[in-house]
């Protein structure tokens, strides 16, 4: 996942600075992404959770269909 400069509104919970950068992110599930932030001012690290309600659930069959349909021999 990439982050564009100025696209986040995070601020350091320790010093209140908005000079933070994303150091790491991880998809927790289909709707949630966990981000690790680092404050450039006081070097504090903290985690935030992004929740997306717009994303629809995709079934396993929908995910695997494009990959396995070409392997079927009739």
mmCIF file of the C-alpha atoms, coordinates in Angstrom:
data_MODEL
# 
_entry.id   MODEL 
# 
loop_
_atom_site.group_PDB 
_atom_site.id 
_atom_site.type_symbol 
_atom_site.label_atom_id 
_atom_site.label_alt_id 
_atom_site.label_comp_id 
_atom_site.label_asym_id 
_atom_site.label_entity_id 
_atom_site.label_seq_id 
_atom_site.pdbx_PDB_ins_code 
_atom_site.Cartn_x 
_atom_site.Cartn_y 
_atom_site.Cartn_z 
_atom_site.occupancy 
_atom_site.B_iso_or_equiv 
_atom_site.pdbx_formal_charge 
_atom_site.auth_seq_id 
_atom_site.auth_comp_id 
_atom_site.auth_asym_id 
_atom_site.auth_atom_id 
_atom_site.pdbx_PDB_model_num 
ATOM 1  C CA . UNK A 1 1  ? 0.000   0.000   0.000   1.00 0.00 ? 1  UNK A CA 1 
ATOM 2  C CA . UNK A 1 2  ? 1.342   3.400   -0.846  1.00 0.00 ? 2  UNK A CA 1 
ATOM 3  C CA . UNK A 1 3  ? 0.679   6.659   0.876   1.00 0.00 ? 3  UNK A CA 1 
ATOM 4  C CA . UNK A 1 4  ? 0.686   10.012  -0.860  1.00 0.00 ? 4  UNK A CA 1 
ATOM 5  C CA . UNK A 1 5  ? 2.163   12.960  1.025   1.00 0.00 ? 5  UNK A CA 1 
ATOM 6  C CA . UNK A 1 6  ? -0.485  15.015  2.767   1.00 0.00 ? 6  UNK A CA 1 
ATOM 7  C CA . UNK A 1 7  ? -3.173  12.343  2.315   1.00 0.00 ? 7  UNK A CA 1 
ATOM 8  C CA . UNK A 1 8  ? -3.251  11.399  5.998   1.00 0.00 ? 8  UNK A CA 1 
ATOM 9  C CA . UNK A 1 9  ? -4.499  13.364  8.968   1.00 0.00 ? 9  UNK A CA 1 
ATOM 10 C CA . UNK A 1 10 ? -2.542  11.518  11.653  1.00 0.00 ? 10 UNK A CA 1 
ATOM 11 C CA . UNK A 1 11 ? -0.746  13.323  14.411  1.00 0.00 ? 11 UNK A CA 1 
ATOM 12 C CA . UNK A 1 12 ? 1.519   12.080  17.149  1.00 0.00 ? 12 UNK A CA 1 
ATOM 13 C CA . UNK A 1 13 ? -0.372  11.206  20.351  1.00 0.00 ? 13 UNK A CA 1 
ATOM 14 C CA . UNK A 1 14 ? 2.721   12.068  22.444  1.00 0.00 ? 14 UNK A CA 1 
ATOM 15 C CA . UNK A 1 15 ? 3.743   15.516  21.159  1.00 0.00 ? 15 UNK A CA 1 
ATOM 16 C CA . UNK A 1 16 ? 0.838   16.468  18.831  1.00 0.00 ? 16 UNK A CA 1 
ATOM 17 C CA . UNK A 1 17 ? 3.091   16.967  15.808  1.00 0.00 ? 17 UNK A CA 1 
ATOM 18 C CA . UNK A 1 18 ? 1.669   16.351  12.351  1.00 0.00 ? 18 UNK A CA 1 
ATOM 19 C CA . UNK A 1 19 ? 5.166   15.525  11.063  1.00 0.00 ? 19 UNK A CA 1 
ATOM 20 C CA . UNK A 1 20 ? 4.532   11.777  10.943  1.00 0.00 ? 20 UNK A CA 1 
ATOM 21 C CA . UNK A 1 21 ? 5.383   9.218   8.288   1.00 0.00 ? 21 UNK A CA 1 
ATOM 22 C CA . UNK A 1 22 ? 3.977   5.779   7.656   1.00 0.00 ? 22 UNK A CA 1 
ATOM 23 C CA . UNK A 1 23 ? 6.634   3.165   8.368   1.00 0.00 ? 23 UNK A CA 1 
ATOM 24 C CA . UNK A 1 24 ? 4.647   -0.005  7.750   1.00 0.00 ? 24 UNK A CA 1 
ATOM 25 C CA . UNK A 1 25 ? 1.152   -1.229  6.928   1.00 0.00 ? 25 UNK A CA 1 
ATOM 26 C CA . UNK A 1 26 ? -0.630  -4.570  7.019   1.00 0.00 ? 26 UNK A CA 1 
ATOM 27 C CA . UNK A 1 27 ? -4.018  -5.715  5.777   1.00 0.00 ? 27 UNK A CA 1 
ATOM 28 C CA . UNK A 1 28 ? -5.800  -7.268  8.763   1.00 0.00 ? 28 UNK A CA 1 
ATOM 29 C CA . UNK A 1 29 ? -8.812  -8.439  6.742   1.00 0.00 ? 29 UNK A CA 1 
ATOM 30 C CA . UNK A 1 30 ? -10.845 -7.340  3.702   1.00 0.00 ? 30 UNK A CA 1 
ATOM 31 C CA . UNK A 1 31 ? -12.014 -4.131  5.407   1.00 0.00 ? 31 UNK A CA 1 
ATOM 32 C CA . UNK A 1 32 ? -9.163  -3.195  7.768   1.00 0.00 ? 32 UNK A CA 1 
ATOM 33 C CA . UNK A 1 33 ? -5.594  -1.978  7.305   1.00 0.00 ? 33 UNK A CA 1 
ATOM 34 C CA . UNK A 1 34 ? -3.295  -1.410  10.268  1.00 0.00 ? 34 UNK A CA 1 
ATOM 35 C CA . UNK A 1 35 ? -0.630  1.324   9.912   1.00 0.00 ? 35 UNK A CA 1 
ATOM 36 C CA . UNK A 1 36 ? 2.520   1.921   11.946  1.00 0.00 ? 36 UNK A CA 1 
ATOM 37 C CA . UNK A 1 37 ? 3.463   5.607   12.090  1.00 0.00 ? 37 UNK A CA 1 
ATOM 38 C CA . UNK A 1 38 ? 6.679   7.310   13.208  1.00 0.00 ? 38 UNK A CA 1 
ATOM 39 C CA . UNK A 1 39 ? 6.800   10.857  14.493  1.00 0.00 ? 39 UNK A CA 1 
ATOM 40 C CA . UNK A 1 40 ? 9.629   12.836  12.929  1.00 0.00 ? 40 UNK A CA 1 
ATOM 41 C CA . UNK A 1 41 ? 9.582   15.270  15.854  1.00 0.00 ? 41 UNK A CA 1 
ATOM 42 C CA . UNK A 1 42 ? 9.835   13.021  18.960  1.00 0.00 ? 42 UNK A CA 1 
ATOM 43 C CA . UNK A 1 43 ? 10.509  9.595   17.318  1.00 0.00 ? 43 UNK A CA 1 
ATOM 44 C CA . UNK A 1 44 ? 7.337   8.098   18.868  1.00 0.00 ? 44 UNK A CA 1 
ATOM 45 C CA . UNK A 1 45 ? 5.746   5.124   17.059  1.00 0.00 ? 45 UNK A CA 1 
ATOM 46 C CA . UNK A 1 46 ? 2.005   4.477   17.071  1.00 0.00 ? 46 UNK A CA 1 
ATOM 47 C CA . UNK A 1 47 ? -0.562  2.340   15.255  1.00 0.00 ? 47 UNK A CA 1 
ATOM 48 C CA . UNK A 1 48 ? -3.784  3.382   13.521  1.00 0.00 ? 48 UNK A CA 1 
ATOM 49 C CA . UNK A 1 49 ? -6.519  1.280   11.961  1.00 0.00 ? 49 UNK A CA 1 
ATOM 50 C CA . UNK A 1 50 ? -8.229  2.199   8.671   1.00 0.00 ? 50 UNK A CA 1 
ATOM 51 C CA . UNK A 1 51 ? -11.651 0.660   8.119   1.00 0.00 ? 51 UNK A CA 1 
ATOM 52 C CA . UNK A 1 52 ? -13.163 0.578   4.630   1.00 0.00 ? 52 UNK A CA 1 
ATOM 53 C CA . UNK A 1 53 ? -16.913 -0.013  4.485   1.00 0.00 ? 53 UNK A CA 1 
ATOM 54 C CA . UNK A 1 54 ? -17.077 0.365   0.702   1.00 0.00 ? 54 UNK A CA 1 
ATOM 55 C CA . UNK A 1 55 ? -15.181 -2.825  -0.088  1.00 0.00 ? 55 UNK A CA 1 
ATOM 56 C CA . UNK A 1 56 ? -17.401 -5.786  -0.914  1.00 0.00 ? 56 UNK A CA 1 
ATOM 57 C CA . UNK A 1 57 ? -16.756 -9.325  0.226   1.00 0.00 ? 57 UNK A CA 1 
ATOM 58 C CA . UNK A 1 58 ? -15.334 -11.486 -2.558  1.00 0.00 ? 58 UNK A CA 1 
ATOM 59 C CA . UNK A 1 59 ? -15.934 -15.222 -2.479  1.00 0.00 ? 59 UNK A CA 1 
ATOM 60 C CA . UNK A 1 60 ? -13.142 -17.755 -2.889  1.00 0.00 ? 60 UNK A CA 1 
ATOM 61 C CA . UNK A 1 61 ? -14.752 -18.931 -6.133  1.00 0.00 ? 61 UNK A CA 1 
ATOM 62 C CA . UNK A 1 62 ? -14.616 -15.399 -7.601  1.00 0.00 ? 62 UNK A CA 1 
ATOM 63 C CA . UNK A 1 63 ? -10.949 -15.062 -6.687  1.00 0.00 ? 63 UNK A CA 1 
ATOM 64 C CA . UNK A 1 64 ? -9.837  -18.438 -8.065  1.00 0.00 ? 64 UNK A CA 1 
ATOM 65 C CA . UNK A 1 65 ? -12.020 -18.555 -11.198 1.00 0.00 ? 65 UNK A CA 1 
ATOM 66 C CA . UNK A 1 66 ? -9.691  -16.476 -13.449 1.00 0.00 ? 66 UNK A CA 1 
ATOM 67 C CA . UNK A 1 67 ? -6.739  -18.669 -12.494 1.00 0.00 ? 67 UNK A CA 1 
ATOM 68 C CA . UNK A 1 68 ? -8.217  -22.141 -12.752 1.00 0.00 ? 68 UNK A CA 1 
ATOM 69 C CA . UNK A 1 69 ? -10.682 -21.928 -15.666 1.00 0.00 ? 69 UNK A CA 1 
ATOM 70 C CA . UNK A 1 70 ? -7.831  -22.083 -18.169 1.00 0.00 ? 70 UNK A CA 1 
ATOM 71 C CA . UNK A 1 71 ? -6.623  -25.344 -16.618 1.00 0.00 ? 71 UNK A CA 1 
ATOM 72 C CA . UNK A 1 72 ? -9.863  -27.238 -17.234 1.00 0.00 ? 72 UNK A CA 1 
ATOM 73 C CA . UNK A 1 73 ? -9.573  -29.757 -20.080 1.00 0.00 ? 73 UNK A CA 1 
ATOM 74 C CA . UNK A 1 74 ? -12.801 -30.986 -21.635 1.00 0.00 ? 74 UNK A CA 1 
# 
